[in-house]
Amino acid sequence: MQLVHLSLTNFRNFIRLETEIPPGATLLVGANAQGKTSLLESIYYLASASSPHAAHDRQLINFLALRQERPFARLSAEVRRGDRLQRIEIRIILEPSVAADDQRLHKEILINGVKRRGADLAAGINAVLFLPQDLRVIEGSPGDRRRYLDAVLSQADAAYAEALSEYAKVLSQRNALLKQLQDRNGNDDQMEFWDENLAEFGATLIRSRALALIEIERLAASIHGELSRGKETLRLDYLPAFDPAGHPEAQLGLPLHTPVDRTGIARTAIRDGLLQALRNCRREEIARGVTTLGPHRDEIRFAANGIDLRYYGSRGQNRTAMLSAKLAETEWLCSRTGEWPVLLLDEVLAELDAERRSDLLARVLAAPQALLTAADAEMFTSSFRQRANIWRIDAGQLLPAT
């Protein structure tokens, strides 16, 4: 897969941008707040219909465009997949509402001119994005790690994205019923319907996560071994809130444990086990008024040489581990979709020593298409600069480097 052309209108600090995107590595150089990260963000948004920076899509519309009667932002791209050229377009429109001081946001997704769902974007363009704040995946809350894994899987598997959406709806309804039963002591027989639905969609999430993490870990461990010159071994441990494999004997309460292989457990077995577990803890959950069991409570652990990086990893170690996971993600997506995703790396060299920088850039040069940002091109090796396309970005304008 290759991103051929990118067009932006009123997106972030880009009033208007039209540019061809070459294959290979492209380095975007510029001072802070000139649009480097926003350009990467736009490509990722075209792949996922979500922004890693914005809490609300309204924030993506250029602030000058917000003064218009009908503010909008438009992103479009031409993508070559195999021998086909596809056009992906997303429109973000603020429309007048009944309330005088309010506006309703409307988002349209089109693939080859036909309106589609966000889940359908995976068939158009795939992208892997690294941002400096991605270190919170390792250092932050379990929710940060779940969101990371969900984003990866949703790009490769439309069925997973659908199950994730349905699970969230069922979880919300189930929690509302639990709260009602807690307050009013009603009949809990009506819980059975929501338990069955939660188990049905939850089983899809658990099995898909278990399979994907095994595959991604294998790739990430190899990459991490190269970047660390064989000094560290990376592991990604999946710790489901409901474990279909049960708890290995003598392992409870230990911070480090023997990896468990759950890939051989069928989805139906996971569903049946989760359903029974929900029934068993029903009285406890009613007392608490919240669902305590299910994939919304899953955890993923990043460990190097057996040490949990969340608590004990240095910034350089954690950055190397996260970059290894992102590079593994590109290979995994290619194996699942048959196409290489666009690799997007924002200020990627910070906090890495010279050896890790050199090894990382060698891998980037091997990628079919990658875009990187930097305030200073001199941070990159001379061999990389000789082989990469170098552009300068200034106040939302893309210019040839001097």
N, C-alpha and C positions, 0 to 999 in steps of 0.2 A: 504494500500500500504506500502511495506517495501523495502528500498534500501538494497540489500543483499551484493553486491560486487562493489568496485570502483577501476578502473584502470586508471592511468594517465601516459602519456609519454610526456616529454618536455613541460609540462604545468607550467608556472610561474617558481617557484624554485624547482619544482619536475622533476628531470630527469626521475625517474621511481618509481611508487608507485603501489603496489597491496595490497589491504586490504579488509577483510570482515568488514561489518558494522553491529553491533549488534542492536537489537531492544532496545527500551527504551532510556534513556538519556546517552549521551557520552560526556565527558568533555575533550577538547583538551587544554593542558597546555604547554606553552613555552614562551620564550622571544620574543621581537618584531622581525619582519622580518624573522621568521623561517618557515612560511608557514601555520599558523593557519587559517588566513582569506582566503588564496588562496585555501585551501581545501574546505571551505564552498562555495567559489566562483565557484569552479569546479562543485559542485553538482547543484548549481543554474543554471549554464551555460547548463548543461545537460537537465534541465527542460525548459529552455527558449531560448537557443541559443544566449543569449546576456549577457554581463557582466556589473555589476554596477560600475566597477572600470575602465575598459579600454575604451578609446575613439575609438579604432580600434582593431579588432581581432588580428592583427599582434603583438600587445603588449602582448598577452597571450603566445606566443611561448618563451620558455626558451632562455635566451640571448646566451648561449653556442651553442644551436641548430641553432641559426641564422647564425653561421659561416659555416654551412653545405651547400652543393651545392643546396639541395632542403629542406629547413627548414620546419618542421612540428610539430604540437602538436596533440595528440590524447587523447580523453577522452572516457571512456566507463563505463557502469554500468549495473548490473543485478538487475532487479526490479521485485518483486513479487506483482502482482495485483490479488486479489482473489486467485484462484488456478492456475494462469498462471505465468510463469517466462518469462520476456521479456528482451531483450538486446538492450540498447540504445548506440549508438556510434556517436561521432562527430569528424571529422578530419579537421584540419585547416592547409592548405598547401600553402606555398609560391612558386610559379612556375616562372621560367625564363620568362621574357617578351621580346618584340622586342627591347626596350630600354635597353642598356647594364647595366645601373645603377638602373633599376627598376625591381620590381617583382610583379606578379599578385597574389592576394590572392584568394584561392579557398576553399570553405567550403562544406563539405559533411555531411549530416545527415542520419543515417541509423537506422531503427528500425527492429530488428530481421533480419538484413542483407539486408533489402530492402531500397533503397533510398527514403527519404521522405522530406516534407517541414518542416520548423521550426514550423508552426502552428500545425503540427501533433504530436509534442513532448508532448502536454498535455495529449495525450492518453497513454503515456509511463510513465512519472514521473512528479509529481507536487512537488514544494518546495516553502516554505515561508522563506524569508531571511530578518533578521534585521541587519543593520550595524549602527554604531554610526552616520554616515553622513546622515542617513535616517531622522534625525530631520529636514533636509532642506525641507522635504515634508510639514511639518507644518510651518516652519520659512521662507522658500524660496519663489520662484515665483509661480504664478498660473500654469506655465508650469511644475514645479516639482510635483505638486499635480495631474495634469492630467496624467503625465507619470506613477505615482504610480498607479492610478486607472486603466489605460490602461493595465499595466502589470498584475494586479490582474485578470481583466476580460479576458484577452487573454489566460491565463492558463486554464480557465474554459469553454471558449466558442470560438470554432474555427470560427464560423460565425462572431463574434465580431472582432476577429483578422483580418479576411479577409476584413471586412468593414472598419476597421481602416486603413489598407494598401491602399485600393482603395480611401478612402476619401483623404488621403495625396496626392495621385497622381492627383486627380481631383482639389484639392485646389491649387496645384502648377501650373497646366495648367490655371486655372481660374485667378489666380493672374497675370500670364504672359499676358493673354488677357486684363485684366484691365489696366495693365501698358501700353500696346500697344494702347488701346483706349484713355488713358490719354494723351499720347504723340502725337497721330495722329488724334484724333477726328473722328474715323471711325464709322461704323454702329454697334449699340449695339444689333442688332437682334441675332447675333451669341452667345450672352451671355446665351440665353435660354437653349441651350443644356447643358452647364456647370452648370447652376442653377439647372436644373432637376436632374443631376447626384449628385451634392453636397447635395441636399435635400434628395435624395434617401438613400445615405450612411450615411449622417448626422443624419437622423431620427433613424436609427439603433443604432448609438452611443448614442444619447440622451436618448432614451427609456431604453437601457441596463444600462446606468449609473444611471438613476433614480431608476430603480428597484434594482440594486445591492447595491447602497448606503443606501437605506431604510433597506435592509436585514443586511448589514454589520454593520450599525449603531446600530441596535437592539442588535446584539451580542457584539459589542464593548462597548456599554453603560453598559451592565451587567458586563463585565469583568473589566471595568474601575471602576465601583462602588465597586467591591471587592478589587481591588488593592489600591484604595484610602480610604478603610474602610468606604465607604458611605459618604465621605466628599465632593465628586465632582460628577457632572453629565455631561457626555460627549455627545456632539452632533456633527454629521457630516452633514453639510448643503450643498446641491447641488444647485449651482447658475448658471444655464445655460445661455449662452449669448443670445440664443433664447429660451425664456421660453414659452412652449406650454400652460402653465396654465395662462399666462398673469401676470399682476402685481396686487396683492391684493390692494384694496383701502386703502389709508392712510398709506401705508407702504413704499412708495418711499422715498429714501434718508436716511432711518434709518439704523444704523449700525447693529441692531439686529431686527429680524422680526419673525413673526409667520411662522413655517414650512409649506411648501406647498407640498401636496401629488399629484404627477404627475403619479402615477402608473396606474391609471385608464384610461389614455389617450392612444388611439391606435396608433400604429406606422404610419398608413396611415394618421391619423389626424396630427401627428407631421410633417410628410413629406409635406403635403399640406400647413400647416401653415408656415413652414420654406421656402418653395418655394415662397409663396406670399410675405413673409418678404424680401426675396432676391430681388424680383422684385421691391418692394417698395423703397428699398435703393440703387437701381442700379446706379442712377445718382451720388449719394454721393460717392459710392465706386469707380466709374470711376474717379471722381475728386481726390480721394485719391490714386488710383492705387493699392488698396489692398482689400482683403475680410475682412470685419469688423464684419460679423455675422456668427455664426456657432459654433459647438462644439469645434473647435480649440481655442476658446476664453472662454470656460467654466471655472468656478472657484468652488473650494470645500473649505468650511470653517470648521476648527476644533475649537470647543468652549467648555469650561468647566465652568459650573455654569453661562452660558450666556456670558462669556468673550471670545473674539477672541484670541486664543492662539498665533496666528502669531505675534501679537503686545504686548500682555500683559502676556503671559505664562512664568513661570520660566523654567529653564532647566529641573528640576525634573518633573514638570507638563507635559512638552512637551514630555519628554521621556516616561512617564507613558501613555500618550495619544497615542503615536506612537506604543508602545508595545501592548496596548489594541487593536489597529487596526490590528496589525500583528497577534495576537492570534485569533481575530475574523475572520481574513482572512483564517486561517487554518480550522476553523469550517465551514465557508461559502464554501470553496473549497470542503470540505468533503460532504456537503449537495448537491452540484452541481454535483460532479463526482462520489460520492459513495465510495471514498477512502480518507484516511487521508494523507495529504502531509507531507514531511519531514520538520521539523522545524529547521531552522538554525539561531543561535543567536550569534553574534560577540560582545564580551566585553559588555555583556548586563546589568551587575549590576552597572556600573558606574553611579553616580549622583542619585542613588536611596537610600532612607533611609532604615533602617533595616527592618521595617514592610513591605515595598513594595518588598524588596528583598525576604523575606520569602514567601510572598503570590505568587510572580511570580514563584519562584522555585517549589512551590507546584503544580502550573499549568503545568510547564514544565515536571515534573515527571509523570503527568497524560497523557502526549502526547505519542502516540504509538512509535514515533521515533523522537529524537531531538539531534542535535549536537551543543555544545556550546564551545566558546573559552574563555581563560583567561590567563593572565600572571602569576597569583597566585591562586592556588586552594583554599587557605585559605579564599578567598573572599566568598566562598560558604559555606552554613551551613553544619554542620557535618552530619545531617540526609541526605542531598542531596548527599554528597560525599560517604556515605555508600551505597546508592542505585544506583549510577551512575557508568558507566564504565569510568575510567580515563586513558587517554593516554598522553604521552609526545611527543612533536614534536620538532625536532632539525635539522636545516639545510635541511629541506625537507624530513627528515626521521621520520617515525612514530614508536614510541617505547613504551613498557609498562611503566607505571608510577612506580617509586620506592617509 
